[in-house]
């Protein structure tokens, strides 16, 4: 039977298409759930009318975003002049942002599943709140997909990234496994993402895979562009050697952080002086141990309460002091502040 056509040129199926057009509009704006998205995309492949509608809607959205964001407008103008270099840089920035979103979520899940107390006290940058960052990630990926030229080559499967953020995470029950998967996604998107690599290594250390953790921390220490990430890797390598009882090798990594100037430039690395003092105490070098504890208190007076907590919690250090005649008296005389401690909830190691 011949199709009936209305005055707008749409066939008898126009009413059905209007429903799909609502879904497609939501798809462009990133406001559609996974099942509706799948249905809309299937229909899009089959219906030329809706495909034209989608292309028009996407062009309008791009225009609106360009007007609202001068950097996006500059990107499009530059692309019109044929600047492949700018396009490559923009692509790299998008990939790095995706990797960072995966990293932030992965870090939050790993810490929640391994050391919840670190969420407040023992990380340089507190873990993000999962829901807001996951929502931000969904909007970001949907925006990239709306702008993406389907014919252009890409190093990232943005559709996979969207499904990961929109639903696949819910299928993973364990926070640690969620964190592992997200960190792996971060490194898959951007193999040079140093922070994600650090937390994958940290997760291996927590799971007792010390050789693998040492190898991965060592790779970051050798190759990281950010000196602070080299510092984090050095601290974690030192902690691994402490757990093996190799205080001399641990000391070499802790001292690297101090000699590189990180402790002087970044207050958050203060604890490295404490670790060095502990290592010298374990090696029965009382003079150097006392000198480092004194230097720590003098250089970082604002951290005195945190240092007192570290000292109160360091059971291995207390055993070393008790086993060396005169050590306790020498330490009390030089560093009396250490012995006015609050609740013992510290640790010798820190993470990024």
C-alpha positions in Angstrom: 0.0 0.0 0.0 1.3 3.4 -0.9 2.5 5.5 2.0 0.4 8.6 3.0 2.3 11.9 3.1 1.4 14.8 5.2 1.8 18.5 4.4 5.3 18.6 6.0 6.6 15.9 3.7 6.8 13.2 6.3 5.4 9.7 5.7 2.9 7.8 7.6 5.6 6.9 10.2 6.2 10.5 11.1 4.5 10.2 14.5 6.8 7.4 15.5 9.8 9.4 14.2 8.8 12.4 16.4 9.2 10.1 19.4 12.7 9.1 18.2 13.5 12.8 17.6 12.9 13.5 21.3 15.4 10.7 22.2 17.9 11.9 19.7 17.7 15.5 21.0 18.4 14.1 24.5 21.2 12.0 23.1 22.9 15.1 21.8 22.6 16.8 25.2 23.8 13.7 27.0 20.5 13.3 28.9 19.5 9.8 27.8 19.8 6.4 29.5 21.6 3.5 27.9 18.5 1.5 26.6 17.0 4.6 25.0 20.3 5.5 23.6 20.7 2.1 21.9 17.2 2.3 20.4 17.8 5.8 19.1 21.0 4.9 17.5 19.5 1.8 15.7 16.7 4.0 14.4 19.2 6.6 13.4 20.9 4.2 11.1 17.6 3.2 9.4 15.8 6.6 9.1 17.1 9.3 6.8 14.6 11.8 8.2 15.8 11.4 11.8 19.4 11.3 10.6 19.0 14.7 9.1 17.3 15.9 12.2 20.2 14.6 14.3 22.8 16.3 12.2 20.9 19.6 12.3 20.5 19.4 16.1 24.2 18.5 16.5 25.2 21.5 14.4 23.1 23.8 16.5 24.6 22.4 19.7 28.1 22.9 18.4 27.3 26.5 17.4 25.9 27.2 20.9 28.9 25.7 22.6 31.3 27.6 20.4 29.7 30.9 21.2 29.7 30.1 24.9 33.3 28.9 24.9 35.9 31.0 23.1 38.5 28.2 23.2 36.1 25.9 21.3 35.4 28.6 18.8 39.2 29.1 18.3 39.6 25.4 17.8 37.0 25.3 15.0 38.5 28.4 13.4 42.0 26.9 13.6 40.7 23.7 12.0 39.3 25.7 9.1 42.8 27.0 8.5 44.1 23.5 8.3 46.1 23.4 11.6 46.5 19.7 12.2 48.9 20.5 15.1 46.1 22.2 17.1 43.7 19.4 16.4 46.3 16.9 17.7 46.9 18.9 20.8 43.1 19.2 21.4 42.7 15.4 21.0 45.5 14.8 23.5 43.9 17.1 26.0 40.5 15.3 25.7 42.2 11.9 26.1 44.1 13.1 29.2 40.9 14.5 30.7 39.2 11.2 30.2 42.1 9.4 31.8 42.0 11.8 34.7 38.3 11.2 35.3 38.9 7.4 35.3 41.9 7.9 37.7 40.0 10.1 40.1 37.1 7.6 40.3 39.5 4.7 40.5 41.5 6.3 43.3 38.4 7.0 45.3 37.2 3.4 45.0 40.6 1.9 45.8 41.0 4.0 48.9 37.5 3.3 50.1 38.1 -0.4 49.7 41.5 -0.5 51.3 42.3 2.4 53.6 39.2 4.5 54.3 41.1 6.6 56.8 43.4 7.8 54.0 40.5 9.6 52.5 40.9 12.2 55.2 44.5 12.2 56.4 47.1 10.4 54.4 46.8 11.5 50.8 48.1 14.7 49.2 44.8 15.4 47.4 41.6 14.0 49.1 39.7 11.5 47.1 36.8 12.9 45.0 33.2 12.3 45.7 32.2 9.6 43.3 28.7 10.6 42.1 29.6 14.2 41.0 32.7 13.2 39.2 30.9 10.2 37.5 28.2 12.6 36.3 30.8 15.1 35.1 32.5 12.3 33.2 29.2 11.2 31.6 28.5 14.7 30.4 32.1 15.1 29.2 32.1 11.9 27.2 28.6 12.6 25.7 29.9 16.0 24.7 32.9 14.5 22.9 30.7 12.0 21.2 28.4 14.7 20.0 31.3 16.6 18.5 33.2 13.6 17.2 33.6 13.1 13.5 32.7 9.4 13.0 35.1 9.2 10.1 38.1 10.6 12.0 40.6 8.2 13.6 40.7 8.1 17.4 43.0 6.5 19.9 40.1 6.1 22.3 36.9 4.2 22.1 34.6 6.9 23.3 31.6 4.7 23.1 33.2 2.2 25.4 34.1 5.0 27.8 30.5 6.1 27.8 29.2 2.7 28.6 31.8 2.3 31.3 30.7 5.5 33.1 27.0 5.0 32.4 26.4 1.4 33.5 29.2 -1.1 33.5 30.5 0.1 36.9 27.3 -0.9 38.6 27.9 -4.5 37.5 31.1 -4.6 39.7 30.3 -5.1 43.4 33.7 -4.7 45.0 35.0 -1.1 45.4 38.5 -2.4 45.0 37.6 -4.1 41.7 35.8 -1.0 40.5 38.9 1.0 41.3 41.2 -1.5 39.6 39.1 -1.4 36.4 38.9 2.4 36.3 42.6 2.8 36.9 43.3 0.3 34.1 40.9 2.3 31.8 42.9 5.4 32.7 46.2 3.9 31.7 44.7 2.3 28.6 43.5 5.8 27.5 46.7 7.5 28.4 49.7 5.2 29.2 51.7 8.2 30.4 49.2 9.1 33.2 51.6 9.0 36.1 49.1 9.2 39.0 47.0 6.3 37.7 50.1 4.2 37.3 51.1 5.0 40.9 47.8 3.8 42.2 47.8 0.6 40.2 51.2 0.0 41.8 49.8 0.9 45.3 47.0 -1.6 44.8 49.5 -4.3 43.9 51.4 -3.5 47.1 48.3 -3.7 49.2 47.5 -7.1 47.7 51.0 -8.4 48.6 52.3 -8.4 45.0 55.5 -6.7 46.2 57.7 -7.5 43.2 55.1 -6.3 40.7 54.5 -3.2 42.8 58.2 -2.4 43.1 58.7 -2.8 39.4 55.8 -0.4 38.6 56.8 2.2 41.2 60.4 1.9 39.8 59.1 2.7 36.3 57.3 5.8 37.5 60.4 6.9 39.5 62.6 6.5 36.5 60.3 8.1 33.9 57.9 10.5 35.6 57.9 14.1 34.2 56.4 15.5 37.4 58.9 15.6 40.2 56.2 15.2 42.8 55.2 11.9 41.2 58.8 10.7 41.3 58.7 11.6 45.0 55.6 9.6 45.6 57.1 6.6 43.8 60.3 7.0 45.9 58.4 7.0 49.1 56.4 3.9 48.2 59.6 2.1 47.1 61.1 3.0 50.5 58.0 1.6 52.2 58.3 -1.6 50.3 62.0 -2.0 51.4 61.0 -1.2 55.0 58.5 -4.1 54.9 61.4 -6.3 53.8 63.6 -5.1 56.6 66.1 -3.5 54.1 66.5 -0.2 55.9 69.5 0.9 54.0 67.8 0.7 50.6 64.7 2.3 52.0 66.8 5.1 53.4 68.3 5.8 49.9 64.8 6.5 48.5 63.6 8.6 51.4 66.8 10.6 51.2 66.3 11.1 47.5 63.1 12.9 48.2 64.8 15.2 50.7 67.9 15.8 48.6 65.8 16.6 45.5 64.3 19.5 47.5 60.7 18.2 47.5 60.4 18.3 51.3 61.6 21.9 51.3 59.4 23.1 48.4 56.3 21.1 49.3 55.2 21.1 52.9 53.2 17.9 52.3 56.5 15.9 52.0 57.4 16.7 55.6 57.0 13.1 56.7 60.1 12.0 54.7 62.3 13.5 57.4 60.5 11.4 59.9 61.0 8.3 57.8 64.7 9.1 57.5 65.0 9.5 61.3 63.3 6.1 61.8 65.7 4.4 59.3 68.7 5.8 61.1 67.2 4.6 64.4 66.8 1.1 63.0 70.4 1.2 61.8 71.5 2.2 65.3 72.8 5.6 64.2 71.5 7.6 67.1 73.1 10.9 66.2 71.7 11.1 62.7 68.3 9.9 63.8 68.0 12.6 66.5 69.3 15.2 64.1 66.6 14.4 61.5 63.8 14.4 64.1 65.1 17.8 65.3 65.3 19.1 61.7 61.7 17.9 61.1 60.4 19.8 64.1 62.3 23.0 63.2 61.5 23.1 59.5 57.8 22.2 59.9 56.5 23.7 63.1 52.9 23.7 61.7 53.1 19.9 61.4 54.0 19.3 65.1 50.7 17.6 65.9 51.0 15.3 62.9 54.6 14.5 63.8 53.5 13.6 67.4 50.9 11.3 66.0 53.5 9.6 63.7 55.8 9.2 66.6 53.2 7.7 68.9 52.1 5.2 66.2 55.7 4.1 65.2 55.9 0.9 67.2 59.1 -0.2 65.4 60.8 3.0 66.3 59.9 2.7 70.0 61.4 -0.8 70.0 64.6 0.5 68.4 64.8 3.2 71.0 64.2 0.8 73.9 66.9 -1.6 72.6 69.6 1.1 72.5 70.9 2.3 75.9 70.7 6.1 76.2 68.8 6.6 73.0 65.5 7.6 74.7 67.2 10.1 77.0 69.1 11.6 74.0 65.9 12.0 72.1 63.9 13.5 75.0 66.6 16.1 75.5 66.8 17.1 71.9 63.1 16.7 70.8 60.9 16.9 73.9 57.9 17.9 71.6 57.8 14.3 70.3 56.7 13.0 73.7 53.6 15.2 74.0 51.5 13.2 71.6 47.8 13.0 70.8 45.9 9.9 69.7 48.0 7.4 67.8 46.5 7.3 64.3 49.4 8.1 62.1 51.5 6.1 59.6 55.1 6.3 58.2 53.9 6.3 54.6 51.8 8.6 52.4 50.3 8.4 49.0 49.5 10.7 46.2 
